[in-house]
């Protein structure tokens, strides 16, 4: 594994083979996809800490989804990748869609966990409130809310390590950067799904209360050829809640896309 910094974006590169670019969501880091590394052993895996998240520095300019997309594209160029499979989670699925719509030559396929096209109005308002809470020193409160609402009851009862991972991922974020990321997501707009031509798989937990199955299905219906698959007793943080099922769905999809 090699850690490199492209501009201010920290990137972890693992393995050899056709590239897979992995993009986390709000409150996540490249570690969101740690459970997928062994399953993707035949690929070159590029995991990005988005600007202002994880180990990547807070940008001087206000954060936007467009800025995040540009940072991913620059990171790809910086590690010598011109085409890749893209895997995203939550907010990262919007970044993936934006790259697929604007730079289709870069995207061999899309696998989107807990996907959405854009936040609903109520979610936009909630993100603004969360940004204020982060700035007032409430990161632990935010983490507890996410554990209570975004992880399935089954995971909370049976996978304490997954719960601990999610809580740690949130509480370790820089509060101001997290607040700005909330505001960037709150302003995100859907891309024209007709511009997405790459093979697309959406994977959503049946107990995902953040972006429920209906949200993913609505997006899948708009992307030509897209397929939605669900995971039982799984919440929003699917890759750490149910890694085995996620890995099986992801690798099966990539094998088909590689043909």
N, C-alpha and C positions, 0 to 999 in steps of 0.2 A: 504493500500500500504506500502510495506517495501523496503527500499533502503539498499543494502548490497554491500560490496566491496570484490571481490574474486581476490586475488593477487592485481593487479592494475586496475582491470576491475570493473566498477560500474554497478550494475544490479538493476532494479526495479522489484519487484514481487508483483503481484496483483491477488486476487481472489483465488478460489479453483476449482479443477476439473482436467481433463486431461491437461497436460502442452502444452502451445503454446510458442515457442521461436521466438522472433521478432528481426530482424537484419537490421539496417538502412544502408543507402548508404553514399557516399562521401558528407561531409558537413551536414550530418544528426546527430540525436541523438535518444535516446529512445522516445523522444517526437514526432517523426515522426509518431508513431502509437497511439498517444493519442486519435485520433478520433475513434479508433477501440475498445476501452476498454469496453464501454457499450455493444456493440454488442457481445463481447466475454465474457459476464458476467458468463457463465457456465464453464469457463476454468480457469486454473492457468496460468497467463500470465507472461512470463519472458522477459523483454525488456533489451537489452544490449547496453551500450555505448562502442563501439569497442575501442581497444587500441588507444590512442591519439585523440579520438573524444569525444565531450561533456565533461562529468565530469571525464572520465578515463584518467589517467596520460599518458604522453608521454613515451613510452618505451625507454630504453637505447640503445637497438639494433635497426638497421634499420627495418622499418615496412615492412611486407609482408602479402599477403593474407593468407598464411599458418599460420603465427603468429596470425592473427585475428581468423582463424578457431580454432586454439588450445585454444585461450582465451575463445571462446564461449563454447567449450567442457569443459574446466576447470570450467567455471561459472556454467554450468549445474550441474556438479558434486558438486560444492560448495553449491548449493541450493537443492540438493537431487533429481535431475531429470535424469532419465536414458533413457527416450524415450519421444519424443514430436513431435507435428506438428511444422514445421518451416515456418516462413513468412519472406521474405526478400524484400528489395527495392534496385534496381540498383546494386551498388557494393556489397551490402549485399546478392544479389541473387547469386553472384559468391561464397561467403562464404558458403551459403546454399548448393550449388551444390557440393562444395568440401567436406563438412561434409557428405552429402548424398552418395557420391561416396566412401569415405574412411571409414566411420563409419555408414553403412546402418542400423545397429541395433538401432541407436539413432533416426532415422527419420521415423516418421509415415506417413508424407505427406509433400509436398512442395507447397507453394503458393508464386509465384514470381511476384512482381510488377516492371514493367519497366526493364525486365530481359535482360541479355546478357550472352553469353558464355565467351567472352573475348573482350577487346577493339580492335577496328580496328586500323590499323597503324596510320591513321590521328588523331585518338583520343589519342593514346599513345603520339604522338608529342604534341598535345594540352595540355595534362595533365602535361607534362614536362614544358611547357611555363607557365601554371597556377601555378605550384610550385614556379617558379622564381618570379612570380608576388606576390604571398603570402608572400614570404620572403622579398620583397621590400616594404612591407606595403600596399599592394593593396587589402586587404580583402573586402573593400567596393566596389571596382571596380569589383571584382569577383562576389560578391553578385548581383550587378546590371546586370552583364552579364547573370547570371543564371536566374534572374527574366525575363529578356528580351527574353531568348532563350529556357529555359527549362519549363516554365509555358505556358499554352495555352493562346491565346488571349482572349478566353471566360473567363478564370479564372481571368486574369489581369483586365478585365472590370467589372466583376460581383462579385468577391470574394476578396476584398482588405485585409481581415484578413488572407487569405491563402497566399497572396503575402507578407504580413508583416511577417508571420511565416517563410517563406522560407528565406527571407532576414536576419531575426534575427538569424536563425539557422546557416547561413554562417558566418555572421560577429562576432558571439560569439565564433567561433572556435579559438583555439590557432594557430597562423599563421604557426609556424614551424611544429607543428603536422599535420596541414592540408596539408602543402607542402609534408611532408613525406607520408601522405595517398595518395596524388595524385601520387607520385612516385611508391608506392606499387601497386596501381591500374594499372598504366602504364605498369608494369611488369607482370601483371596477365596472366596466361595461362589457357585455357579451360581444364576442366576435360574430361575424356572419358565418354560421355553421356550414353554409354551402361552400365556403372556401377551404374547408378541411377535407382533404382527399385521402389522407393516410388511413390504413386499416385501424379501427378504434375499438378497444374493449373498455367498458366501464364496469367497475367492481364496487358494490356498495353493501354494507352490512344491513341486514333486515331490521336491526334495532338502531340504525343511525338516526339520531334525532336532530343532527346539525344539517345535513343534506340528505333527507330521506330518499327512499327508493323512488318515489314519485318524481323527485327533482332530477335524479339521474336518468330516469326513463324519459322524461321530457327532453333532456339533452340528447340522449341516444336516438330518439325519434327524429331529431333534426340533422344528425350527421349521417350521411349516406353510408349504409352498410354497417353502422355501429351496432355492437351487441352489448347488452347489459347482463351481468351475472351477479347474483347475490350470495351472501354468506350468512348462515344461520347464527343467531345469538351474538351478533357482532355489531359494535357501535361504529363511531366515526374514525377511530384510529386503527383501521383494519390491519395494517401491516405489522403492528405490534400486538394487537389483540388476538388475531388468528393468523399467524405467520405461515403455518403449514398450508392452509387453504389458499391464502394469497399467493404463495410461491407456486402452487400447482396451477392455479389459473393463469398466472403471469407466464410461467415457462411454457405451458401448452400454447398460449397465444403467440409468444415469440417464435416458437418452432414453426407455427403456421405462417407467421409473417415472414420468416426467413426463407420460405420455399420459393 
